Amino acid sequence: METMRNKPGKLKVTPSERRRAQRIANDQDNSNVLLRLHVGDDGQEIVRAADVSKSGIGLKAYSPVRTGTPVQLQFNAGDCDITRYGKITWCSKETDQTDSQEGDFFRLGVSFEPNDAEADTLFYLAVKQRIIKDD
């Protein structure tokens, strides 16, 4: 898969990607775009948004999640919580060697359930607004 560097909040799309929708990348190392990831009965983990589109979201997490696992994501957008359901489409171990953080983490790809376009759009716009605000 090709990758392109860009500024936070800018579209990041390459011809070789198989995404259904364009995404907004969050390239900030210390991003405050935090979400709660619920995985079955395993409780929850606070994760960071790496990118977002209307059809899914990329996350940075400290625990791996098996591909195909159903998940629930909660994002606090001011005075309301927005919840989306989806499934893990991929999981990859990564290493962060920036000045602010050092160590291993996992990149997760989540595909939203395709049955509620209005909820997908609301979630996308809320996370996008926070990414651009943190820019």
NORSUL-V269491 format. One record per residue. N is the residue number from 1. BURIAL is # if it has 16 or more other ideal C-beta (glycine too) atoms within 10 Angstrom, else .. Layout:
[[N BURIAL] [N BURIAL]]
This chain:
[[1 .] [2 .] [3 .] [4 .] [5 .] [6 .] [7 .] [8 #] [9 #] [10 .] [11 .] [12 #] [13 .] [14 .] [15 .] [16 .] [17 .] [18 .] [19 #] [20 .] [21 .] [22 .] [23 #] [24 #] [25 #] [26 #] [27 #] [28 #] [29 .] [30 .] [31 #] [32 .] [33 #] [34 .] [35 #] [36 #] [37 #] [38 #] [39 #] [40 .] [41 .] [42 .] [43 .] [44 .] [45 .] [46 .] [47 #] [48 #] [49 #] [50 #] [51 #] [52 #] [53 #] [54 #] [55 #] [56 #] [57 #] [58 #] [59 #] [60 #] [61 #] [62 .] [63 .] [64 .] [65 #] [66 .] [67 .] [68 .] [69 #] [70 .] [71 #] [72 .] [73 #] [74 .] [75 #] [76 .] [77 .] [78 .] [79 .] [80 .] [81 .] [82 #] [83 .] [84 #] [85 .] [86 #] [87 #] [88 #] [89 .] [90 .] [91 #] [92 .] [93 .] [94 .] [95 .] [96 .] [97 .] [98 .] [99 .] [100 .] [101 .] [102 .] [103 .] [104 .] [105 #] [106 #] [107 #] [108 #] [109 #] [110 #] [111 #] [112 #] [113 .] [114 .] [115 .] [116 .] [117 .] [118 .] [119 .] [120 #] [121 .] [122 #] [123 #] [124 #] [125 .] [126 #] [127 #] [128 #] [129 .] [130 #] [131 #] [132 .] [133 .] [134 .] [135 .]]
